[in-house]
């Protein structure tokens, strides 16, 4: 149960206490690219073959790895709901809040300084952690 938790804690009681320590962040980015560059890191997973073992390795493939354990991406957040008739035909289009949004539940030891510039105060979050 506790083996994959990222903290190195001495015992299960400390681990249980640490699990309860988190901070929820509501974030707003200019676009998806900015969101992904902040919340994920690109890690090389394959390299070009080299004849010379002393030559510098050249990465050829990458994957995204999350910087945070709990990320919830909400690309579109509704400001005003659209209206529809009985058959589902749109009468008025929904209005969306500008930006690209994400929620992050930050655990101890995670790089909160990366997301501080994108933090927004939200009165009624579109989604919250259960």
Residue frames relative to the residue before (quaternion, step in Angstrom):
aa qw qx qy qz dx dy dz
X 1.0000 0.0000 0.0000 0.0000 0.00 0.00 0.00
X 0.7967 0.3017 -0.1494 0.5019 3.59 0.91 -0.84
X 0.4740 0.7366 -0.4092 0.2555 3.58 1.23 -0.19
X 0.7555 0.3716 -0.2441 0.4811 3.63 0.97 -0.60
X 0.4104 0.6963 -0.4903 0.3260 3.61 1.20 0.21
X 0.5038 -0.7274 0.3758 0.2755 3.60 -0.74 1.01
X 0.6341 0.5327 -0.3547 0.4340 3.63 1.13 -0.29
X 0.3309 -0.7002 0.5890 0.2310 3.56 -1.18 0.55
X 0.0919 0.8159 -0.5584 0.1186 3.55 0.04 1.28
X 0.5990 -0.6372 0.3720 0.3112 3.52 -1.10 0.81
X 0.8286 -0.0071 0.0276 0.5591 3.59 0.93 -0.73
X 0.7008 -0.4902 0.3229 0.4053 3.55 -1.30 0.29
X 0.6072 0.5559 -0.3657 0.4341 3.62 1.02 -0.66
X 0.6510 0.4932 -0.3152 0.4834 3.59 0.97 -0.83
X 0.6375 0.5329 -0.3228 0.4533 3.56 1.01 -0.83
X 0.6434 0.5149 -0.3259 0.4634 3.60 0.92 -0.85
X 0.6581 0.5026 -0.3092 0.4676 3.58 0.96 -0.86
X 0.6680 0.5083 -0.3038 0.4506 3.59 0.96 -0.84
X 0.5982 0.5722 -0.3654 0.4257 3.59 1.05 -0.70
X 0.6743 0.4986 -0.2913 0.4603 3.59 1.06 -0.69
X 0.6400 0.5123 -0.3315 0.4671 3.59 1.21 -0.27
X 0.2986 0.7250 -0.5700 0.2455 3.56 -0.43 1.23
X 0.2064 -0.7433 0.6185 0.1499 3.53 -1.32 0.26
X 0.2926 -0.7554 0.5635 0.1618 3.56 -0.86 0.98
X 0.1020 -0.7808 0.6157 0.0304 3.55 -0.95 0.96
X 0.1869 -0.7204 0.6578 0.1154 3.53 -1.09 0.86
X 0.0959 -0.8421 0.5301 -0.0244 3.55 -0.57 1.20
X 0.1052 -0.7632 0.6348 0.0584 3.53 -1.21 0.66
X 0.1012 -0.7914 0.6029 0.0040 3.52 -0.83 1.14
X 0.6179 -0.5416 0.4100 0.3960 3.58 -1.23 0.35
X 0.7959 -0.1108 0.1201 0.5829 3.58 1.00 -0.85
X 0.7349 -0.4230 0.2997 0.4372 3.55 -1.33 0.08
X 0.6305 0.5504 -0.3412 0.4279 3.60 0.96 -0.81
X 0.6633 0.4911 -0.3036 0.4762 3.59 0.93 -0.87
X 0.6222 0.5445 -0.3238 0.4598 3.58 1.03 -0.82
X 0.7135 0.4599 -0.2627 0.4587 3.57 0.74 -1.04
X 0.6405 0.5266 -0.3276 0.4530 3.59 1.01 -0.77
X 0.6866 0.4744 -0.2734 0.4782 3.58 1.12 -0.64
X 0.7793 0.3861 -0.1882 0.4564 3.58 0.78 -1.01
X 0.7654 0.2709 -0.1469 0.5649 3.58 1.22 -0.42
X 0.2231 -0.7407 0.6087 0.1759 3.55 -1.23 0.43
X 0.3836 -0.6988 0.5500 0.2490 3.56 -1.09 0.71
X 0.0796 -0.7981 0.5970 -0.0169 3.51 -0.81 1.12
X 0.4500 -0.6840 0.5068 0.2698 3.55 -0.89 0.97
X 0.0981 -0.8126 0.5737 0.0298 3.56 -0.96 0.92
X 0.7782 0.1423 -0.1094 0.6018 3.61 1.27 -0.14
X 0.1622 -0.7959 0.5805 0.0569 3.54 -1.11 0.75
X 0.5703 -0.5816 0.4547 0.3602 3.56 -1.20 0.56
X 0.5290 -0.6199 0.4618 0.3502 3.59 -1.03 0.71
X 0.1562 -0.7841 0.5970 0.0657 3.57 -1.07 0.79
X 0.3839 -0.7026 0.5502 0.2371 3.57 -0.99 0.85
X 0.7308 0.3670 -0.1991 0.5399 3.55 1.10 -0.79
X 0.3638 -0.7602 0.4911 0.2206 3.62 -0.49 1.12
X 0.6397 0.5196 -0.3197 0.4675 3.60 1.23 -0.36
X 0.5293 0.6486 -0.4051 0.3676 3.61 1.23 -0.33
X 0.5606 -0.5970 0.4599 0.3433 3.53 -1.19 0.62
X 0.4425 -0.6968 0.4984 0.2651 3.56 -0.91 0.93
X 0.2033 -0.7662 0.6017 0.0981 3.56 -1.09 0.84
X 0.3502 -0.7520 0.5243 0.1922 3.55 -0.60 1.18
X 0.1608 -0.7994 0.5747 0.0698 3.56 -1.04 0.83
X 0.7805 0.1452 -0.0965 0.6003 3.61 1.23 -0.38
X 0.1042 -0.7838 0.6114 0.0325 3.52 -1.16 0.78
X 0.1220 -0.7515 0.6351 0.1302 3.52 -1.34 0.27
X 0.4568 -0.6522 0.5230 0.3042 3.55 -1.24 0.43
X 0.0568 -0.7676 0.6375 0.0343 3.55 -1.04 0.85
X 0.4808 -0.6934 0.4497 0.2929 3.59 -0.84 0.93
X 0.3931 -0.7028 0.5460 0.2309 3.55 -1.11 0.76
X 0.7442 0.2975 -0.1541 0.5778 3.56 1.31 -0.41
X 0.5336 -0.6524 0.4393 0.3109 3.55 -1.09 0.69
X 0.7963 0.2282 -0.0940 0.5522 3.61 1.03 -0.80
X 0.1362 0.7779 -0.5925 0.1588 3.58 -0.29 1.31
X 0.0313 -0.7702 0.6370 -0.0094 3.55 -0.96 0.97
X 0.1452 -0.8116 0.5631 0.0559 3.60 -0.35 1.24
X 0.0578 -0.7754 0.6286 -0.0160 3.55 -0.90 1.08
X 0.2053 -0.8334 0.4929 0.1428 3.63 0.25 1.14
X 0.7949 0.1563 -0.0829 0.5803 3.61 0.98 -0.78
X 0.0774 -0.7748 0.6269 0.0260 3.54 -0.88 1.01
X 0.3739 -0.7534 0.5036 0.1974 3.56 -0.69 1.12
X 0.2507 -0.7462 0.6017 0.1352 3.55 -0.95 0.98
X 0.7738 0.0144 0.0144 0.6331 3.56 1.00 -0.92
X 0.4293 -0.7166 0.4921 0.2448 3.54 -0.75 1.08
X 0.4781 -0.6372 0.5181 0.3115 3.54 -1.17 0.60
X 0.3247 -0.7142 0.5735 0.2357 3.55 -1.29 0.19
X 0.1221 -0.7966 0.5921 0.0044 3.53 -1.12 0.80
X 0.4412 -0.6725 0.5155 0.2956 3.57 -1.14 0.57
X 0.7695 -0.3870 0.2546 0.4396 3.57 -1.33 0.00
X 0.7069 0.4415 -0.2624 0.4863 3.60 1.13 -0.59
X 0.5875 -0.6081 0.3558 0.3981 3.58 1.28 0.04
X 0.4387 0.6797 -0.4719 0.3505 3.58 1.23 0.18
X 0.4571 -0.7005 0.4803 0.2641 3.55 -0.86 0.99
X 0.2218 -0.7680 0.5898 0.1146 3.56 -0.87 1.01
X 0.7674 -0.0162 0.0054 0.6409 3.56 1.01 -0.82
X 0.4700 -0.6939 0.4762 0.2661 3.55 -0.94 0.91
X 0.5233 -0.6075 0.4782 0.3583 3.58 -1.12 0.56
X 0.3092 -0.7136 0.5967 0.1975 3.56 -1.24 0.54
X 0.2029 -0.8033 0.5543 0.0797 3.56 -0.78 1.06
X 0.5036 -0.6129 0.5153 0.3242 3.56 -1.21 0.60
X 0.5345 -0.6355 0.4552 0.3213 3.57 -0.98 0.84
X 0.7157 0.4596 -0.3396 0.4016 3.54 -1.20 0.58
X 0.4033 -0.6468 0.5927 0.2601 3.49 -1.45 0.02
X 0.1664 -0.8597 0.4827 0.0139 3.55 -0.49 1.21
X 0.0136 0.7726 -0.6347 0.0076 3.54 -1.25 0.56
X 0.2393 -0.7112 0.6376 0.1744 3.52 -1.29 0.51
X 0.0447 -0.7825 0.6209 0.0127 3.55 -1.01 0.83
X 0.1965 -0.7266 0.6468 0.1227 3.55 -0.97 0.93
X 0.1953 -0.8214 0.5318 0.0654 3.54 -0.30 1.33
X 0.2181 -0.7658 0.5980 0.0912 3.54 -0.89 1.06
X 0.6705 -0.4856 0.3532 0.4358 3.60 -1.18 0.37
X 0.7937 0.3055 -0.2430 0.4666 3.54 -1.02 0.89
X 0.5894 0.5620 -0.3856 0.4337 3.61 1.21 -0.15
X 0.5722 -0.6675 0.3766 0.2918 3.61 -1.06 0.79
X 0.1229 -0.8461 0.5167 0.0442 3.58 0.45 1.25
X 0.5770 0.6100 -0.3782 0.3899 3.62 1.09 -0.60
X 0.5954 0.5816 -0.3565 0.4245 3.62 1.17 -0.51
X 0.7771 0.3674 -0.1835 0.4770 3.59 1.02 -0.77
X 0.4304 0.7233 -0.4514 0.2965 3.61 1.23 -0.25
X 0.6787 0.5026 -0.3270 0.4240 3.68 0.82 -0.81
X 0.7165 0.4440 -0.2415 0.4808 3.61 1.20 -0.45
X 0.4316 0.7227 -0.4397 0.3132 3.57 1.32 -0.02
X 0.0387 -0.7739 0.6320 0.0124 3.56 -1.03 0.87
X 0.4119 -0.6667 0.5557 0.2775 3.55 -1.20 0.54
X 0.0897 -0.8075 0.5830 -0.0052 3.54 -0.79 1.07
X 0.3552 -0.7434 0.5288 0.2039 3.58 -0.80 1.02
X 0.7949 0.0592 0.0056 0.6039 3.57 0.94 -0.93
X 0.2291 -0.8140 0.5160 0.1368 3.60 0.07 1.24
X 0.5260 -0.6300 0.4753 0.3170 3.56 -1.10 0.75
X 0.7725 -0.0076 0.0123 0.6348 3.59 1.15 -0.72
X 0.1100 -0.7706 0.6248 0.0620 3.53 -1.18 0.66
X 0.5757 -0.5637 0.4580 0.3754 3.54 -1.29 0.33
X 0.4517 -0.6887 0.4962 0.2746 3.59 -1.01 0.78
